[in-house]
Amino acid sequence: MKKLAIDGGKPLRPKGFPERFPYDKRELNIVTNIMKLSIKTGIPFRYNDKYSKIYEKKFIKFMNGGFCNLVNSGTNALLASIASLKLKEKSDILVPCLTDVGCVTPIVILGFKPIPVDISQKNFNVSLDEIKKKITKNTSAVIVAHIGGEVTDIDKISKYLKSRKIKLIEDCSQSHGAMFKKKKVGTFGDISFFSTMSSKLHTTGGTGGVIFSKYKNLIHNSKLFSDRGKYFKNSKFTGKYISTGLNLTIDELSSAIGTIQLDKLSSTIKKTNSIGEYLKKKLINIKSPSKITGQYKNTFNVYWFLRITLNLTKIKVSKKKYCEALKKEGLNLSEKYIYNPFYQKWIAKNRSKKQFKFPNYDESLKKNYVIFIRENYKKKDVEDIIKIIKKIDNEFKK
Ligand SMILES: Cc1ncc(COP(=O)(O)O)c(C=O)c1O
């Protein structure tokens, strides 16, 4: 048997795995052409212009209809989404405890109260049962995220919230193109948002965000908020500012990058989905203590990362040691996916401790780890992931 890398043996992948790299000549050309034209004409490129309009159209096509607003980050997309809903002042907004901090700060800044919802026992997402536990008569909206590109029980959640007249904001930042019953995530909520920062499945460059809705008035409201309340008629600024707002707009360079990226998105999600599904089956075949479980039926998951559940009763070592051994062989992983904004001191200040207990989240950290997969992986990369897991299992499986 080959000596493990953690014990000084040769790693199976000494150079690790390829990282995501989103750009090629197409992005280079489009950005260069904008700059060249700007220099030639003496007119600086701005925002809300040719490429923003093309990007909007393409994004709407990708979502099979609807309306959208481009902004400069996922966090700001949520800010403008909340503002667009005209919720009752000082009401409560429910938000997953496992998410980016950018899901909570906009709630606080707009004067609402963020109420954390624990994740389900099955996966990294909030479920209807956990949401129900936190709803009160002061709840005006619920944010639901599809973490790691895994779709939550969104159909059920959306129907229930509708019946209670509570707004649903879908966070699709990690789940571009994922589907429930062949319907894209982002179409279940009243309004939804996507982060398009550089690590996401499609990007507008360093940072960016998109707001999407089936409802024209919500996108209209969000546009007013994200562009200083400027009032446009037939795409022309009227000189009037009709409501309060910030400047969250995204520039033409970023939008242009986004237009190219959207052309690649369908192929990207096909690849991450097929790599994820293949690995899920393989882990069962090799009877590994590492498994992907707890997914909902009828979901098309895009695996921004793989959430792996480790059966702790089937290994001879700690999860920490098992994961360290995988890492030393070259696997790109994180032993704990620690993203809980409610464990930050500033947010817990002056709030009851009872509200900030997350048994499922805490339990999940003990048994789950995540593997980062990339759409540019070749067949050998995928097979090597399995080889590494097999190598570690051989040594550490009970
Ligand atoms: C689930 C989730 N929501 C919101 C955000 C915030 O997006 P941004 O970083 O673009 O502001 C992120 C960022 O990674 C995220 O992963």
The ligand as an SDF file (V2000), in Angstrom:
LIG
                    3D

 16 16  0  0  0  0  0  0  0  0999 V2000
  -24.5390   33.2820   -0.6890 C   0  0  0  0  0  0  0  0  0  0  0  0
  -23.9580   34.6490   -0.8880 C   0  0  0  0  0  0  0  0  0  0  0  0
  -24.7620   35.7220   -0.7230 N   0  0  0  0  0  0  0  0  0  0  0  0
  -24.3070   36.9710   -0.8890 C   0  0  0  0  0  0  0  0  0  0  0  0
  -22.9930   37.2310   -1.2430 C   0  0  0  0  0  0  0  0  0  0  0  0
  -22.5170   38.6360   -1.3770 C   0  0  0  0  0  0  0  0  0  0  0  0
  -22.0780   38.9230   -2.6820 O   0  0  0  0  0  0  0  0  0  0  0  0
  -20.9110   39.9720   -2.9870 P   0  0  0  0  0  0  0  0  0  0  0  0
  -19.6320   39.4160   -2.4310 O   0  0  0  0  0  0  0  0  0  0  0  0
  -20.8780   40.0570   -4.4760 O   0  0  0  0  0  0  0  0  0  0  0  0
  -21.2720   41.2550   -2.3460 O   0  0  0  0  0  0  0  0  0  0  0  0
  -22.1200   36.1410   -1.4490 C   0  0  0  0  0  0  0  0  0  0  0  0
  -20.7260   36.3780   -1.8190 C   0  0  0  0  0  0  0  0  0  0  0  0
  -19.9150   35.5560   -1.9980 O   0  0  0  0  0  0  0  0  0  0  0  0
  -22.6180   34.8190   -1.2530 C   0  0  0  0  0  0  0  0  0  0  0  0
  -21.8350   33.7460   -1.4340 O   0  0  0  0  0  0  0  0  0  0  0  0
  1  2  1  0
  2  3  1  0
  2 15  2  0
  3  4  2  0
  4  5  1  0
  5  6  1  0
  5 12  2  0
  6  7  1  0
  7  8  1  0
  8  9  2  0
  8 10  1  0
  8 11  1  0
 12 13  1  0
 12 15  1  0
 13 14  2  0
 15 16  1  0
M  END
$$$$
